[in-house]
Amino acid sequence: MAGRFITVQCPDCENEQTLFEKASTTVACAVCGNTLARPTGGLADIDADVTEVVEAR
């Protein structure tokens, strides 16, 4: 598989958000704007707690 979606929890406001683990752009929290992930050219640098790996069916 080329990549997975993950659910992360924002460390500031505890909002849960789903994102692609190989994000190509900076991902911000939809509630407070805190940076959750930064692109690195491969797997994104995740700055939040991963709570779930979403399975593709």
PDBQT receptor file of N, H, CA, C and O in Angstrom, charges set to zero:
ATOM      1  N   MET A   1       0.853  -1.181   0.000  1.00  0.00    +0.000 N 
ATOM      2  CA  MET A   1       0.000   0.000   0.000  1.00  0.00    +0.000 C 
ATOM      3  C   MET A   1       0.895   1.239   0.000  1.00  0.00    +0.000 C 
ATOM      4  O   MET A   1       1.948   1.250   0.638  1.00  0.00    +0.000 OA
ATOM      5  N   ALA A   2       0.482   2.259  -0.701  1.00  0.00    +0.000 N 
ATOM      6  H   ALA A   2      -0.373   2.250  -1.219  1.00  0.00    +0.000 HD
ATOM      7  CA  ALA A   2       1.275   3.464  -0.856  1.00  0.00    +0.000 C 
ATOM      8  C   ALA A   2       1.253   4.366   0.370  1.00  0.00    +0.000 C 
ATOM      9  O   ALA A   2       2.181   5.151   0.566  1.00  0.00    +0.000 OA
ATOM     10  N   GLY A   3       0.244   4.275   1.179  1.00  0.00    +0.000 N 
ATOM     11  H   GLY A   3      -0.509   3.638   1.020  1.00  0.00    +0.000 HD
ATOM     12  CA  GLY A   3       0.128   5.119   2.360  1.00  0.00    +0.000 C 
ATOM     13  C   GLY A   3      -1.165   4.818   3.090  1.00  0.00    +0.000 C 
ATOM     14  O   GLY A   3      -2.055   4.152   2.562  1.00  0.00    +0.000 OA
ATOM     15  N   ARG A   4      -1.254   5.319   4.310  1.00  0.00    +0.000 N 
ATOM     16  H   ARG A   4      -0.530   5.860   4.739  1.00  0.00    +0.000 HD
ATOM     17  CA  ARG A   4      -2.445   5.079   5.124  1.00  0.00    +0.000 C 
ATOM     18  C   ARG A   4      -2.993   6.400   5.633  1.00  0.00    +0.000 C 
ATOM     19  O   ARG A   4      -2.295   7.414   5.665  1.00  0.00    +0.000 OA
ATOM     20  N   PHE A   5      -4.236   6.366   6.023  1.00  0.00    +0.000 N 
ATOM     21  H   PHE A   5      -4.803   5.542   5.997  1.00  0.00    +0.000 HD
ATOM     22  CA  PHE A   5      -4.827   7.498   6.711  1.00  0.00    +0.000 C 
ATOM     23  C   PHE A   5      -4.749   7.207   8.207  1.00  0.00    +0.000 C 
ATOM     24  O   PHE A   5      -4.917   6.065   8.635  1.00  0.00    +0.000 OA
ATOM     25  N   ILE A   6      -4.494   8.236   8.987  1.00  0.00    +0.000 N 
ATOM     26  H   ILE A   6      -4.357   9.164   8.639  1.00  0.00    +0.000 HD
ATOM     27  CA  ILE A   6      -4.410   8.091  10.438  1.00  0.00    +0.000 C 
ATOM     28  C   ILE A   6      -5.288   9.137  11.098  1.00  0.00    +0.000 C 
ATOM     29  O   ILE A   6      -5.498  10.224  10.560  1.00  0.00    +0.000 OA
ATOM     30  N   THR A   7      -5.794   8.795  12.267  1.00  0.00    +0.000 N 
ATOM     31  H   THR A   7      -5.623   7.912  12.704  1.00  0.00    +0.000 HD
ATOM     32  CA  THR A   7      -6.547   9.755  13.068  1.00  0.00    +0.000 C 
ATOM     33  C   THR A   7      -5.633  10.217  14.182  1.00  0.00    +0.000 C 
ATOM     34  O   THR A   7      -5.051   9.400  14.895  1.00  0.00    +0.000 OA
ATOM     35  N   VAL A   8      -5.505  11.530  14.333  1.00  0.00    +0.000 N 
ATOM     36  H   VAL A   8      -5.979  12.193  13.754  1.00  0.00    +0.000 HD
ATOM     37  CA  VAL A   8      -4.634  12.102  15.357  1.00  0.00    +0.000 C 
ATOM     38  C   VAL A   8      -5.453  12.995  16.282  1.00  0.00    +0.000 C 
ATOM     39  O   VAL A   8      -6.523  13.480  15.913  1.00  0.00    +0.000 OA
ATOM     40  N   GLN A   9      -4.935  13.204  17.485  1.00  0.00    +0.000 N 
ATOM     41  H   GLN A   9      -4.065  12.811  17.785  1.00  0.00    +0.000 HD
ATOM     42  CA  GLN A   9      -5.589  14.083  18.447  1.00  0.00    +0.000 C 
ATOM     43  C   GLN A   9      -4.680  15.277  18.703  1.00  0.00    +0.000 C 
ATOM     44  O   GLN A   9      -3.509  15.122  19.049  1.00  0.00    +0.000 OA
ATOM     45  N   CYS A  10      -5.237  16.464  18.527  1.00  0.00    +0.000 N 
ATOM     46  H   CYS A  10      -6.189  16.590  18.247  1.00  0.00    +0.000 HD
ATOM     47  CA  CYS A  10      -4.492  17.703  18.727  1.00  0.00    +0.000 C 
ATOM     48  C   CYS A  10      -4.072  17.814  20.196  1.00  0.00    +0.000 C 
ATOM     49  O   CYS A  10      -4.903  17.636  21.086  1.00  0.00    +0.000 OA
ATOM     50  N   PRO A  11      -2.798  18.107  20.459  1.00  0.00    +0.000 N 
ATOM     51  CA  PRO A  11      -2.341  18.232  21.848  1.00  0.00    +0.000 C 
ATOM     52  C   PRO A  11      -2.868  19.480  22.553  1.00  0.00    +0.000 C 
ATOM     53  O   PRO A  11      -2.857  19.539  23.783  1.00  0.00    +0.000 OA
ATOM     54  N   ASP A  12      -3.329  20.478  21.796  1.00  0.00    +0.000 N 
ATOM     55  H   ASP A  12      -3.338  20.430  20.798  1.00  0.00    +0.000 HD
ATOM     56  CA  ASP A  12      -3.830  21.712  22.405  1.00  0.00    +0.000 C 
ATOM     57  C   ASP A  12      -5.320  21.644  22.754  1.00  0.00    +0.000 C 
ATOM     58  O   ASP A  12      -5.709  21.945  23.883  1.00  0.00    +0.000 OA
ATOM     59  N   CYS A  13      -6.149  21.249  21.785  1.00  0.00    +0.000 N 
ATOM     60  H   CYS A  13      -5.832  21.005  20.868  1.00  0.00    +0.000 HD
ATOM     61  CA  CYS A  13      -7.609  21.302  22.006  1.00  0.00    +0.000 C 
ATOM     62  C   CYS A  13      -8.274  19.926  22.040  1.00  0.00    +0.000 C 
ATOM     63  O   CYS A  13      -9.480  19.830  22.270  1.00  0.00    +0.000 OA
ATOM     64  N   GLU A  14      -7.506  18.868  21.813  1.00  0.00    +0.000 N 
ATOM     65  H   GLU A  14      -6.527  18.947  21.626  1.00  0.00    +0.000 HD
ATOM     66  CA  GLU A  14      -7.970  17.477  21.829  1.00  0.00    +0.000 C 
ATOM     67  C   GLU A  14      -8.945  17.138  20.708  1.00  0.00    +0.000 C 
ATOM     68  O   GLU A  14      -9.636  16.122  20.785  1.00  0.00    +0.000 OA
ATOM     69  N   ASN A  15      -9.015  17.965  19.671  1.00  0.00    +0.000 N 
ATOM     70  H   ASN A  15      -8.454  18.791  19.609  1.00  0.00    +0.000 HD
ATOM     71  CA  ASN A  15      -9.825  17.663  18.488  1.00  0.00    +0.000 C 
ATOM     72  C   ASN A  15      -9.207  16.474  17.757  1.00  0.00    +0.000 C 
ATOM     73  O   ASN A  15      -7.986  16.408  17.613  1.00  0.00    +0.000 OA
ATOM     74  N   GLU A  16     -10.033  15.535  17.295  1.00  0.00    +0.000 N 
ATOM     75  H   GLU A  16     -11.024  15.588  17.413  1.00  0.00    +0.000 HD
ATOM     76  CA  GLU A  16      -9.537  14.423  16.496  1.00  0.00    +0.000 C 
ATOM     77  C   GLU A  16      -9.732  14.736  15.020  1.00  0.00    +0.000 C 
ATOM     78  O   GLU A  16     -10.776  15.241  14.605  1.00  0.00    +0.000 OA
ATOM     79  N   GLN A  17      -8.707  14.426  14.240  1.00  0.00    +0.000 N 
ATOM     80  H   GLN A  17      -7.860  14.016  14.576  1.00  0.00    +0.000 HD
ATOM     81  CA  GLN A  17      -8.731  14.750  12.819  1.00  0.00    +0.000 C 
ATOM     82  C   GLN A  17      -8.034  13.631  12.059  1.00  0.00    +0.000 C 
ATOM     83  O   GLN A  17      -7.036  13.087  12.532  1.00  0.00    +0.000 OA
ATOM     84  N   THR A  18      -8.555  13.283  10.881  1.00  0.00    +0.000 N 
ATOM     85  H   THR A  18      -9.366  13.725  10.497  1.00  0.00    +0.000 HD
ATOM     86  CA  THR A  18      -7.970  12.241  10.046  1.00  0.00    +0.000 C 
ATOM     87  C   THR A  18      -7.130  12.890   8.956  1.00  0.00    +0.000 C 
ATOM     88  O   THR A  18      -7.560  13.850   8.316  1.00  0.00    +0.000 OA
ATOM     89  N   LEU A  19      -5.917  12.354   8.748  1.00  0.00    +0.000 N 
ATOM     90  H   LEU A  19      -5.568  11.574   9.268  1.00  0.00    +0.000 HD
ATOM     91  CA  LEU A  19      -5.027  12.891   7.724  1.00  0.00    +0.000 C 
ATOM     92  C   LEU A  19      -4.223  11.775   7.086  1.00  0.00    +0.000 C 
ATOM     93  O   LEU A  19      -4.157  10.666   7.618  1.00  0.00    +0.000 OA
ATOM     94  N   PHE A  20      -3.616  12.063   5.956  1.00  0.00    +0.000 N 
ATOM     95  H   PHE A  20      -3.669  12.964   5.525  1.00  0.00    +0.000 HD
ATOM     96  CA  PHE A  20      -2.794  11.095   5.233  1.00  0.00    +0.000 C 
ATOM     97  C   PHE A  20      -1.407  11.095   5.850  1.00  0.00    +0.000 C 
ATOM     98  O   PHE A  20      -0.835  12.157   6.095  1.00  0.00    +0.000 OA
ATOM     99  N   GLU A  21      -0.853   9.892   6.108  1.00  0.00    +0.000 N 
ATOM    100  H   GLU A  21      -1.318   9.030   5.909  1.00  0.00    +0.000 HD
ATOM    101  CA  GLU A  21       0.441   9.826   6.789  1.00  0.00    +0.000 C 
ATOM    102  C   GLU A  21       1.601  10.337   5.941  1.00  0.00    +0.000 C 
ATOM    103  O   GLU A  21       2.687  10.584   6.467  1.00  0.00    +0.000 OA
ATOM    104  N   LYS A  22       1.386  10.499   4.640  1.00  0.00    +0.000 N 
ATOM    105  H   LYS A  22       0.504  10.299   4.213  1.00  0.00    +0.000 HD
ATOM    106  CA  LYS A  22       2.414  11.061   3.760  1.00  0.00    +0.000 C 
ATOM    107  C   LYS A  22       1.963  12.435   3.263  1.00  0.00    +0.000 C 
ATOM    108  O   LYS A  22       2.007  12.713   2.064  1.00  0.00    +0.000 OA
ATOM    109  N   ALA A  23       1.539  13.274   4.172  1.00  0.00    +0.000 N 
ATOM    110  H   ALA A  23       1.503  13.049   5.145  1.00  0.00    +0.000 HD
ATOM    111  CA  ALA A  23       1.014  14.599   3.822  1.00  0.00    +0.000 C 
ATOM    112  C   ALA A  23       2.056  15.404   3.043  1.00  0.00    +0.000 C 
ATOM    113  O   ALA A  23       3.230  15.437   3.413  1.00  0.00    +0.000 OA
ATOM    114  N   SER A  24       1.619  16.045   1.975  1.00  0.00    +0.000 N 
ATOM    115  H   SER A  24       0.665  16.018   1.675  1.00  0.00    +0.000 HD
ATOM    116  CA  SER A  24       2.534  16.833   1.147  1.00  0.00    +0.000 C 
ATOM    117  C   SER A  24       2.465  18.323   1.468  1.00  0.00    +0.000 C 
ATOM    118  O   SER A  24       3.230  19.116   0.919  1.00  0.00    +0.000 OA
ATOM    119  N   THR A  25       1.560  18.696   2.346  1.00  0.00    +0.000 N 
ATOM    120  H   THR A  25       0.938  18.052   2.792  1.00  0.00    +0.000 HD
ATOM    121  CA  THR A  25       1.449  20.077   2.813  1.00  0.00    +0.000 C 
ATOM    122  C   THR A  25       1.312  20.063   4.333  1.00  0.00    +0.000 C 
ATOM    123  O   THR A  25       0.995  19.030   4.923  1.00  0.00    +0.000 OA
ATOM    124  N   THR A  26       1.545  21.188   4.951  1.00  0.00    +0.000 N 
ATOM    125  H   THR A  26       1.802  22.028   4.472  1.00  0.00    +0.000 HD
ATOM    126  CA  THR A  26       1.380  21.294   6.403  1.00  0.00    +0.000 C 
ATOM    127  C   THR A  26      -0.097  21.126   6.740  1.00  0.00    +0.000 C 
ATOM    128  O   THR A  26      -0.962  21.734   6.110  1.00  0.00    +0.000 OA
ATOM    129  N   VAL A  27      -0.375  20.291   7.744  1.00  0.00    +0.000 N 
ATOM    130  H   VAL A  27       0.328  19.797   8.256  1.00  0.00    +0.000 HD
ATOM    131  CA  VAL A  27      -1.756  20.045   8.175  1.00  0.00    +0.000 C 
ATOM    132  C   VAL A  27      -1.968  20.749   9.509  1.00  0.00    +0.000 C 
ATOM    133  O   VAL A  27      -1.242  20.507  10.473  1.00  0.00    +0.000 OA
ATOM    134  N   ALA A  28      -2.975  21.626   9.554  1.00  0.00    +0.000 N 
ATOM    135  H   ALA A  28      -3.564  21.823   8.770  1.00  0.00    +0.000 HD
ATOM    136  CA  ALA A  28      -3.302  22.365  10.775  1.00  0.00    +0.000 C 
ATOM    137  C   ALA A  28      -4.598  21.833  11.364  1.00  0.00    +0.000 C 
ATOM    138  O   ALA A  28      -5.455  21.325  10.642  1.00  0.00    +0.000 OA
ATOM    139  N   CYS A  29      -4.736  21.951  12.671  1.00  0.00    +0.000 N 
ATOM    140  H   CYS A  29      -4.040  22.364  13.257  1.00  0.00    +0.000 HD
ATOM    141  CA  CYS A  29      -5.963  21.563  13.358  1.00  0.00    +0.000 C 
ATOM    142  C   CYS A  29      -7.109  22.433  12.849  1.00  0.00    +0.000 C 
ATOM    143  O   CYS A  29      -6.969  23.650  12.726  1.00  0.00    +0.000 OA
ATOM    144  N   ALA A  30      -8.234  21.804  12.557  1.00  0.00    +0.000 N 
ATOM    145  H   ALA A  30      -8.348  20.816  12.658  1.00  0.00    +0.000 HD
ATOM    146  CA  ALA A  30      -9.391  22.541  12.034  1.00  0.00    +0.000 C 
ATOM    147  C   ALA A  30     -10.040  23.424  13.094  1.00  0.00    +0.000 C 
ATOM    148  O   ALA A  30     -10.792  24.339  12.756  1.00  0.00    +0.000 OA
ATOM    149  N   VAL A  31      -9.762  23.163  14.377  1.00  0.00    +0.000 N 
ATOM    150  H   VAL A  31      -9.151  22.420  14.652  1.00  0.00    +0.000 HD
ATOM    151  CA  VAL A  31     -10.386  23.930  15.453  1.00  0.00    +0.000 C 
ATOM    152  C   VAL A  31      -9.492  25.078  15.920  1.00  0.00    +0.000 C 
ATOM    153  O   VAL A  31      -9.915  26.234  15.936  1.00  0.00    +0.000 OA
ATOM    154  N   CYS A  32      -8.252  24.755  16.301  1.00  0.00    +0.000 N 
ATOM    155  H   CYS A  32      -7.908  23.817  16.288  1.00  0.00    +0.000 HD
ATOM    156  CA  CYS A  32      -7.398  25.784  16.908  1.00  0.00    +0.000 C 
ATOM    157  C   CYS A  32      -6.251  26.263  16.012  1.00  0.00    +0.000 C 
ATOM    158  O   CYS A  32      -5.606  27.263  16.331  1.00  0.00    +0.000 OA
ATOM    159  N   GLY A  33      -5.984  25.574  14.901  1.00  0.00    +0.000 N 
ATOM    160  H   GLY A  33      -6.507  24.762  14.642  1.00  0.00    +0.000 HD
ATOM    161  CA  GLY A  33      -4.935  25.998  13.982  1.00  0.00    +0.000 C 
ATOM    162  C   GLY A  33      -3.543  25.493  14.316  1.00  0.00    +0.000 C 
ATOM    163  O   GLY A  33      -2.587  25.828  13.616  1.00  0.00    +0.000 OA
ATOM    164  N   ASN A  34      -3.403  24.692  15.374  1.00  0.00    +0.000 N 
ATOM    165  H   ASN A  34      -4.179  24.420  15.943  1.00  0.00    +0.000 HD
ATOM    166  CA  ASN A  34      -2.108  24.127  15.749  1.00  0.00    +0.000 C 
ATOM    167  C   ASN A  34      -1.608  23.207  14.632  1.00  0.00    +0.000 C 
ATOM    168  O   ASN A  34      -2.409  22.498  14.023  1.00  0.00    +0.000 OA
ATOM    169  N   THR A  35      -0.304  23.204  14.351  1.00  0.00    +0.000 N 
ATOM    170  H   THR A  35       0.347  23.780  14.845  1.00  0.00    +0.000 HD
ATOM    171  CA  THR A  35       0.256  22.338  13.324  1.00  0.00    +0.000 C 
ATOM    172  C   THR A  35       0.257  20.888  13.808  1.00  0.00    +0.000 C 
ATOM    173  O   THR A  35       0.817  20.574  14.859  1.00  0.00    +0.000 OA
ATOM    174  N   LEU A  36      -0.383  20.003  13.022  1.00  0.00    +0.000 N 
ATOM    175  H   LEU A  36      -0.838  20.258  12.169  1.00  0.00    +0.000 HD
ATOM    176  CA  LEU A  36      -0.456  18.580  13.362  1.00  0.00    +0.000 C 
ATOM    177  C   LEU A  36       0.573  17.749  12.606  1.00  0.00    +0.000 C 
ATOM    178  O   LEU A  36       1.069  16.752  13.131  1.00  0.00    +0.000 OA
ATOM    179  N   ALA A  37       0.901  18.150  11.374  1.00  0.00    +0.000 N 
ATOM    180  H   ALA A  37       0.499  18.960  10.948  1.00  0.00    +0.000 HD
ATOM    181  CA  ALA A  37       1.852  17.390  10.568  1.00  0.00    +0.000 C 
ATOM    182  C   ALA A  37       2.571  18.320   9.603  1.00  0.00    +0.000 C 
ATOM    183  O   ALA A  37       1.997  19.282   9.091  1.00  0.00    +0.000 OA
ATOM    184  N   ARG A  38       3.856  18.005   9.365  1.00  0.00    +0.000 N 
ATOM    185  H   ARG A  38       4.321  17.224   9.781  1.00  0.00    +0.000 HD
ATOM    186  CA  ARG A  38       4.673  18.757   8.419  1.00  0.00    +0.000 C 
ATOM    187  C   ARG A  38       5.242  17.790   7.390  1.00  0.00    +0.000 C 
ATOM    188  O   ARG A  38       5.661  16.691   7.754  1.00  0.00    +0.000 OA
ATOM    189  N   PRO A  39       5.268  18.168   6.111  1.00  0.00    +0.000 N 
ATOM    190  CA  PRO A  39       5.800  17.277   5.079  1.00  0.00    +0.000 C 
ATOM    191  C   PRO A  39       7.313  17.128   5.202  1.00  0.00    +0.000 C 
ATOM    192  O   PRO A  39       8.011  18.062   5.598  1.00  0.00    +0.000 OA
ATOM    193  N   THR A  40       7.813  15.933   4.856  1.00  0.00    +0.000 N 
ATOM    194  H   THR A  40       7.246  15.174   4.535  1.00  0.00    +0.000 HD
ATOM    195  CA  THR A  40       9.251  15.679   4.905  1.00  0.00    +0.000 C 
ATOM    196  C   THR A  40       9.771  15.060   3.611  1.00  0.00    +0.000 C 
ATOM    197  O   THR A  40      10.970  14.803   3.492  1.00  0.00    +0.000 OA
ATOM    198  N   GLY A  41       8.889  14.814   2.638  1.00  0.00    +0.000 N 
ATOM    199  H   GLY A  41       7.916  15.022   2.735  1.00  0.00    +0.000 HD
ATOM    200  CA  GLY A  41       9.293  14.153   1.407  1.00  0.00    +0.000 C 
ATOM    201  C   GLY A  41       8.966  12.674   1.436  1.00  0.00    +0.000 C 
ATOM    202  O   GLY A  41       9.096  11.992   0.420  1.00  0.00    +0.000 OA
ATOM    203  N   GLY A  42       8.551  12.176   2.566  1.00  0.00    +0.000 N 
ATOM    204  H   GLY A  42       8.445  12.730   3.392  1.00  0.00    +0.000 HD
ATOM    205  CA  GLY A  42       8.126  10.784   2.745  1.00  0.00    +0.000 C 
ATOM    206  C   GLY A  42       6.997  10.804   3.753  1.00  0.00    +0.000 C 
ATOM    207  O   GLY A  42       6.000  11.503   3.572  1.00  0.00    +0.000 OA
ATOM    208  N   LEU A  43       7.160  10.027   4.824  1.00  0.00    +0.000 N 
ATOM    209  H   LEU A  43       7.970   9.459   4.971  1.00  0.00    +0.000 HD
ATOM    210  CA  LEU A  43       6.179  10.077   5.902  1.00  0.00    +0.000 C 
ATOM    211  C   LEU A  43       6.241  11.446   6.556  1.00  0.00    +0.000 C 
ATOM    212  O   LEU A  43       7.323  11.981   6.798  1.00  0.00    +0.000 OA
ATOM    213  N   ALA A  44       5.084  12.002   6.837  1.00  0.00    +0.000 N 
ATOM    214  H   ALA A  44       4.205  11.567   6.641  1.00  0.00    +0.000 HD
ATOM    215  CA  ALA A  44       5.015  13.326   7.452  1.00  0.00    +0.000 C 
ATOM    216  C   ALA A  44       5.522  13.274   8.891  1.00  0.00    +0.000 C 
ATOM    217  O   ALA A  44       5.440  12.235   9.547  1.00  0.00    +0.000 OA
ATOM    218  N   ASP A  45       6.038  14.381   9.368  1.00  0.00    +0.000 N 
ATOM    219  H   ASP A  45       6.104  15.225   8.835  1.00  0.00    +0.000 HD
ATOM    220  CA  ASP A  45       6.456  14.520  10.765  1.00  0.00    +0.000 C 
ATOM    221  C   ASP A  45       5.203  14.880  11.556  1.00  0.00    +0.000 C 
ATOM    222  O   ASP A  45       4.705  16.001  11.451  1.00  0.00    +0.000 OA
ATOM    223  N   ILE A  46       4.689  13.937  12.347  1.00  0.00    +0.000 N 
ATOM    224  H   ILE A  46       5.094  13.026  12.433  1.00  0.00    +0.000 HD
ATOM    225  CA  ILE A  46       3.432  14.100  13.071  1.00  0.00    +0.000 C 
ATOM    226  C   ILE A  46       3.702  14.729  14.435  1.00  0.00    +0.000 C 
ATOM    227  O   ILE A  46       4.492  14.202  15.218  1.00  0.00    +0.000 OA
ATOM    228  N   ASP A  47       3.047  15.861  14.720  1.00  0.00    +0.000 N 
ATOM    229  H   ASP A  47       2.406  16.290  14.084  1.00  0.00    +0.000 HD
ATOM    230  CA  ASP A  47       3.213  16.568  15.991  1.00  0.00    +0.000 C 
ATOM    231  C   ASP A  47       2.011  16.367  16.912  1.00  0.00    +0.000 C 
ATOM    232  O   ASP A  47       1.757  17.194  17.787  1.00  0.00    +0.000 OA
ATOM    233  N   ALA A  48       1.277  15.285  16.723  1.00  0.00    +0.000 N 
ATOM    234  H   ALA A  48       1.483  14.613  16.012  1.00  0.00    +0.000 HD
ATOM    235  CA  ALA A  48       0.083  15.000  17.513  1.00  0.00    +0.000 C 
ATOM    236  C   ALA A  48       0.096  13.522  17.890  1.00  0.00    +0.000 C 
ATOM    237  O   ALA A  48       0.904  12.746  17.379  1.00  0.00    +0.000 OA
ATOM    238  N   ASP A  49      -0.804  13.144  18.785  1.00  0.00    +0.000 N 
ATOM    239  H   ASP A  49      -1.461  13.773  19.201  1.00  0.00    +0.000 HD
ATOM    240  CA  ASP A  49      -0.913  11.744  19.198  1.00  0.00    +0.000 C 
ATOM    241  C   ASP A  49      -1.741  10.980  18.177  1.00  0.00    +0.000 C 
ATOM    242  O   ASP A  49      -2.872  11.363  17.878  1.00  0.00    +0.000 OA
ATOM    243  N   VAL A  50      -1.174   9.885  17.634  1.00  0.00    +0.000 N 
ATOM    244  H   VAL A  50      -0.256   9.574  17.878  1.00  0.00    +0.000 HD
ATOM    245  CA  VAL A  50      -1.910   9.034  16.713  1.00  0.00    +0.000 C 
ATOM    246  C   VAL A  50      -2.852   8.163  17.537  1.00  0.00    +0.000 C 
ATOM    247  O   VAL A  50      -2.409   7.420  18.413  1.00  0.00    +0.000 OA
ATOM    248  N   THR A  51      -4.150   8.254  17.257  1.00  0.00    +0.000 N 
ATOM    249  H   THR A  51      -4.510   8.857  16.545  1.00  0.00    +0.000 HD
ATOM    250  CA  THR A  51      -5.129   7.489  18.022  1.00  0.00    +0.000 C 
ATOM    251  C   THR A  51      -5.649   6.280  17.264  1.00  0.00    +0.000 C 
ATOM    252  O   THR A  51      -6.144   5.333  17.874  1.00  0.00    +0.000 OA
ATOM    253  N   GLU A  52      -5.541   6.301  15.927  1.00  0.00    +0.000 N 
ATOM    254  H   GLU A  52      -5.139   7.070  15.432  1.00  0.00    +0.000 HD
ATOM    255  CA  GLU A  52      -6.078   5.194  15.132  1.00  0.00    +0.000 C 
ATOM    256  C   GLU A  52      -5.460   5.199  13.751  1.00  0.00    +0.000 C 
ATOM    257  O   GLU A  52      -5.181   6.256  13.184  1.00  0.00    +0.000 OA
ATOM    258  N   VAL A  53      -5.247   3.994  13.210  1.00  0.00    +0.000 N 
ATOM    259  H   VAL A  53      -5.474   3.136  13.671  1.00  0.00    +0.000 HD
ATOM    260  CA  VAL A  53      -4.864   3.831  11.810  1.00  0.00    +0.000 C 
ATOM    261  C   VAL A  53      -6.118   3.376  11.090  1.00  0.00    +0.000 C 
ATOM    262  O   VAL A  53      -6.692   2.339  11.422  1.00  0.00    +0.000 OA
ATOM    263  N   VAL A  54      -6.544   4.154  10.103  1.00  0.00    +0.000 N 
ATOM    264  H   VAL A  54      -6.079   4.997   9.833  1.00  0.00    +0.000 HD
ATOM    265  CA  VAL A  54      -7.786   3.858   9.384  1.00  0.00    +0.000 C 
ATOM    266  C   VAL A  54      -7.488   2.807   8.332  1.00  0.00    +0.000 C 
ATOM    267  O   VAL A  54      -6.596   2.989   7.503  1.00  0.00    +0.000 OA
ATOM    268  N   GLU A  55      -8.223   1.718   8.360  1.00  0.00    +0.000 N 
ATOM    269  H   GLU A  55      -8.947   1.571   9.033  1.00  0.00    +0.000 HD
ATOM    270  CA  GLU A  55      -8.037   0.623   7.409  1.00  0.00    +0.000 C 
ATOM    271  C   GLU A  55      -8.810   0.901   6.134  1.00  0.00    +0.000 C 
ATOM    272  O   GLU A  55      -9.977   1.290   6.186  1.00  0.00    +0.000 OA
ATOM    273  N   ALA A  56      -8.171   0.706   4.989  1.00  0.00    +0.000 N 
ATOM    274  H   ALA A  56      -7.223   0.391   4.946  1.00  0.00    +0.000 HD
ATOM    275  CA  ALA A  56      -8.846   0.827   3.715  1.00  0.00    +0.000 C 
ATOM    276  C   ALA A  56      -9.427  -0.539   3.353  1.00  0.00    +0.000 C 
ATOM    277  O   ALA A  56      -8.755  -1.560   3.506  1.00  0.00    +0.000 OA
ATOM    278  N   ARG A  57     -10.644  -0.561   2.885  1.00  0.00    +0.000 N 
ATOM    279  H   ARG A  57     -11.190   0.268   2.761  1.00  0.00    +0.000 HD
ATOM    280  CA  ARG A  57     -11.296  -1.849   2.548  1.00  0.00    +0.000 C 
ATOM    281  C   ARG A  57     -11.567  -1.931   1.078  1.00  0.00    +0.000 C 
ATOM    282  O   ARG A  57     -12.107  -2.931   0.605  1.00  0.00    +0.000 OA
TER     283      ARG A  57
